[in-house]
Amino acid sequence: MDEEEKKDVTKEILKSFHNQFSENQNHQQRIFLQFFSAILVSAIPFGVVFVNITDEAKFWDVARDDEGKIISYAISHLIGSWLLIQIALITLSAFTLKIAYSFRRDQKVVENIRKTALGTPLYQEIFGKKSFSAEHKEHMGGKSYVPLFCAIFWQFSIFLQFVSSFILFFRTLRISLEHLGWVLSAIAVTAIISILISYFWRYYYYLKYKITVDGANADDLKEKHKINSIFYRFLDI
């Protein structure tokens, strides 16, 4: 490749980089709107039931006045609408982390293409050694494999899981109910499991990232992280 051809290739690489950057920004904005739209839709039933439930609510039965209008929803309605929020947030958590993993995977492919087209010295001169690298990321923290825009969405979904669970727990605590202790215990256990599932997705896609992007040996990774055989199959590597 002569100098003139190299300049043309360089211009095309830079042009594709800027186009990719713009597309990524637009993609992030669409994800942002979809994320909050999904949260709003899943939160509406919970909010409606929450403001229309009294301290005398029954577990299964809806309380009505003489005209048949609802005075208070049942506790089961409140718990059911809360479960819908948890399911939505778990799904959004997995979806967000899937985007994060796919971003790093595609980033690695683009990096390889640019290095092949430009050569490593010229690539490093233009893009630097670390700024655009998809490799050597960590599970959590400032060097996480999850890009910042995805990390914010994921952390916010975890926050909403905590907040909605606390709201449900303390609202139910005020209601005069037989076997209240068992109901509160079930809510607490379900909330913990729900949050742990969201953390599971973060770890799951981290292991996939280490193998497919960072080049870690699958067997070594299995031994290091003590992955059981069922979980290892679930990775689908």
C-alpha positions as CSV (number, residue, x, y, z in Angstrom):
1,M,0.0,0.0,0.0
2,D,1.6,3.3,-1.1
3,E,1.3,6.6,0.9
4,E,-1.6,7.9,-1.2
5,E,-3.7,4.7,-0.7
6,K,-2.8,4.8,3.0
7,K,-4.2,8.3,3.3
8,D,-7.4,7.3,1.5
9,V,-7.9,4.3,3.8
10,T,-7.2,6.5,6.8
11,K,-9.8,9.0,5.7
12,E,-12.4,6.2,5.2
13,I,-11.6,4.7,8.6
14,L,-11.9,8.1,10.4
15,K,-15.2,8.8,8.5
16,S,-16.6,5.4,9.5
17,F,-15.5,6.1,13.1
18,H,-17.4,9.4,13.2
19,N,-20.5,7.8,11.6
20,Q,-20.4,5.0,14.1
21,F,-20.1,7.5,17.0
22,S,-23.2,9.4,15.8
23,E,-25.1,6.2,15.4
24,N,-24.1,5.1,18.9
25,Q,-25.3,8.4,20.3
26,N,-28.7,8.1,18.6
27,H,-28.9,4.5,19.7
28,Q,-28.4,5.5,23.3
29,Q,-31.1,8.1,23.1
30,R,-33.6,5.5,21.7
31,I,-32.7,3.1,24.5
32,F,-33.2,5.9,27.0
33,L,-36.7,6.6,25.8
34,Q,-37.6,2.9,25.6
35,F,-36.2,2.3,29.0
36,F,-38.3,5.0,30.7
37,S,-41.4,4.1,28.7
38,A,-41.2,0.5,29.9
39,I,-40.7,1.6,33.5
40,L,-43.7,3.9,33.2
41,V,-46.0,1.3,31.8
42,S,-45.0,-1.3,34.4
43,A,-45.2,1.2,37.3
44,I,-48.7,2.5,36.5
45,P,-50.7,-0.5,37.8
46,F,-48.6,-0.5,41.0
47,G,-49.3,3.2,41.5
48,V,-53.0,2.9,40.9
49,V,-53.4,0.0,43.4
50,F,-51.1,1.7,45.9
51,V,-53.2,4.9,46.1
52,N,-56.4,2.9,46.2
53,I,-55.7,0.5,49.1
54,T,-56.6,1.1,52.7
55,D,-55.2,-0.2,56.0
56,E,-58.3,-2.5,56.3
57,A,-57.6,-4.2,53.0
58,K,-58.2,-7.9,52.7
59,F,-55.6,-10.3,51.2
60,W,-57.9,-11.6,48.4
61,D,-61.1,-9.6,48.4
62,V,-61.8,-6.1,47.0
63,A,-63.7,-3.8,49.3
64,R,-66.6,-2.0,47.7
65,D,-69.2,0.5,48.8
66,D,-73.0,0.2,48.5
67,E,-72.9,1.5,45.0
68,G,-70.3,-1.1,44.0
69,K,-67.4,1.3,43.6
70,I,-64.0,0.1,44.8
71,I,-63.0,1.4,48.2
72,S,-59.8,-0.7,48.5
73,Y,-58.0,-3.1,46.3
74,A,-56.8,-6.4,47.8
75,I,-53.3,-6.9,49.1
76,S,-52.8,-9.6,46.4
77,H,-53.4,-6.9,43.8
78,L,-50.7,-4.8,45.3
79,I,-48.2,-7.6,45.5
80,G,-49.1,-8.8,42.0
81,S,-48.6,-5.3,40.5
82,W,-45.2,-5.1,42.3
83,L,-44.2,-8.5,40.8
84,L,-44.9,-7.1,37.4
85,I,-42.5,-4.2,38.1
86,Q,-39.8,-6.7,39.3
87,I,-40.2,-8.8,36.2
88,A,-40.0,-5.7,34.0
89,L,-36.9,-4.5,35.7
90,I,-35.2,-7.9,35.6
91,T,-36.0,-8.1,31.9
92,L,-34.7,-4.5,31.3
93,S,-31.6,-5.4,33.3
94,A,-30.8,-8.4,31.1
95,F,-31.6,-6.3,28.0
96,T,-29.3,-3.5,29.1
97,L,-26.4,-5.9,29.8
98,K,-26.9,-7.7,26.6
99,I,-26.5,-4.4,24.8
100,A,-23.3,-3.7,26.8
101,Y,-21.8,-7.1,25.9
102,S,-22.7,-6.7,22.3
103,F,-21.2,-3.2,22.3
104,R,-17.9,-4.6,23.5
105,R,-18.0,-7.5,21.1
106,D,-18.6,-5.2,18.1
107,Q,-16.1,-2.7,19.4
108,K,-13.4,-5.5,19.4
109,V,-14.3,-6.4,15.8
110,V,-14.1,-2.7,14.6
111,E,-10.8,-2.4,16.4
112,N,-9.4,-5.5,14.6
113,I,-10.6,-4.1,11.3
114,R,-8.9,-0.8,11.9
115,K,-5.6,-2.3,13.0
116,T,-5.6,-4.5,9.8
117,A,-6.4,-1.6,7.5
118,L,-4.0,0.9,9.1
119,G,-1.4,-1.3,10.7
120,T,-0.8,-1.3,14.5
121,P,1.6,1.7,14.6
122,L,-0.6,4.0,12.6
123,Y,-3.7,2.8,14.5
124,Q,-2.1,3.6,17.8
125,E,-1.0,7.0,16.5
126,I,-4.6,7.9,15.5
127,F,-6.7,6.2,18.2
128,G,-4.3,5.7,21.1
129,K,-3.5,2.5,22.9
130,K,-6.4,2.3,25.4
131,S,-9.1,4.9,24.6
132,F,-11.0,2.7,22.1
133,S,-9.9,-0.7,23.3
134,A,-12.6,-3.3,24.3
135,E,-10.1,-5.5,26.1
136,H,-9.1,-5.9,29.8
137,K,-12.3,-4.6,31.3
138,E,-13.5,-5.6,34.8
139,H,-16.7,-6.9,36.3
140,M,-17.6,-3.7,38.2
141,G,-16.1,-0.3,38.8
142,G,-14.7,2.5,36.6
143,K,-13.1,0.0,34.2
144,S,-16.2,-2.2,33.9
145,Y,-17.0,-4.0,30.7
146,V,-20.4,-2.2,30.8
147,P,-20.2,1.2,29.1
148,L,-21.3,4.1,31.2
149,F,-24.6,4.7,29.4
150,C,-25.6,1.1,30.0
151,A,-24.2,1.1,33.6
152,I,-26.5,4.0,34.5
153,F,-29.6,2.2,33.2
154,W,-28.6,-1.0,35.0
155,Q,-27.9,0.8,38.3
156,F,-31.2,2.7,38.0
157,S,-33.1,-0.5,37.5
158,I,-31.5,-2.0,40.6
159,F,-32.4,1.2,42.5
160,L,-36.1,0.9,41.4
161,Q,-36.1,-2.7,42.5
162,F,-35.0,-1.6,46.0
163,V,-37.4,1.4,46.2
164,S,-40.5,-0.5,45.0
165,S,-39.8,-3.3,47.4
166,F,-39.4,-1.0,50.4
167,I,-42.6,0.8,49.4
168,L,-44.5,-2.5,49.2
169,F,-43.0,-3.8,52.5
170,F,-43.8,-0.8,54.6
171,R,-47.2,-0.3,53.1
172,T,-48.1,-3.9,53.8
173,L,-46.7,-3.5,57.3
174,R,-49.4,-1.0,58.1
175,I,-52.3,-3.3,57.1
176,S,-54.1,-5.3,59.8
177,L,-53.7,-8.8,58.3
178,E,-53.6,-12.4,59.7
179,H,-50.2,-14.0,59.2
180,L,-48.7,-10.7,58.4
181,G,-45.2,-11.9,59.3
182,W,-45.4,-14.7,56.7
183,V,-46.5,-12.2,54.0
184,L,-43.7,-9.8,54.8
185,S,-41.2,-12.6,54.8
186,A,-42.3,-13.7,51.4
187,I,-42.1,-10.2,50.1
188,A,-38.6,-9.8,51.5
189,V,-37.3,-13.1,50.1
190,T,-38.9,-12.4,46.7
191,A,-37.3,-9.0,46.6
192,I,-33.8,-10.4,47.4
193,I,-34.2,-13.1,44.7
194,S,-35.3,-10.5,42.2
195,I,-32.3,-8.2,42.8
196,L,-29.9,-11.2,42.8
197,I,-31.2,-12.2,39.4
198,S,-30.3,-8.8,38.0
199,Y,-26.8,-9.2,39.5
200,F,-26.6,-12.7,38.0
201,W,-27.1,-11.2,34.5
202,R,-24.2,-8.8,35.1
203,Y,-21.9,-11.6,36.0
204,Y,-23.2,-13.8,33.2
205,Y,-22.4,-11.3,30.5
206,Y,-19.1,-10.6,32.1
207,L,-18.1,-14.2,31.7
208,K,-19.2,-14.2,28.1
209,Y,-17.2,-11.0,27.6
210,K,-14.0,-12.5,29.1
211,I,-14.3,-15.5,26.8
212,T,-15.4,-14.0,23.5
213,V,-13.9,-10.5,23.7
214,D,-11.0,-10.6,26.1
215,G,-9.8,-14.0,24.9
216,A,-9.8,-15.8,28.2
217,N,-9.7,-19.6,28.0
218,A,-13.1,-21.1,28.8
219,D,-11.7,-24.0,30.8
220,D,-9.4,-21.7,32.9
221,L,-12.3,-19.3,33.5
222,K,-14.5,-22.2,34.6
223,E,-11.9,-23.2,37.2
224,K,-11.1,-19.7,38.3
225,H,-14.8,-18.7,38.9
226,K,-15.9,-22.2,40.0
227,I,-18.7,-22.3,37.5
228,N,-20.7,-25.5,37.8
229,S,-21.5,-27.6,34.8
230,I,-25.1,-26.4,34.4
231,F,-24.1,-22.7,34.5
232,Y,-21.2,-23.4,32.1
233,R,-23.6,-24.9,29.6
234,F,-25.9,-21.9,30.0
235,L,-23.1,-19.6,28.8
236,D,-23.6,-21.1,25.4
237,I,-20.0,-20.5,24.3
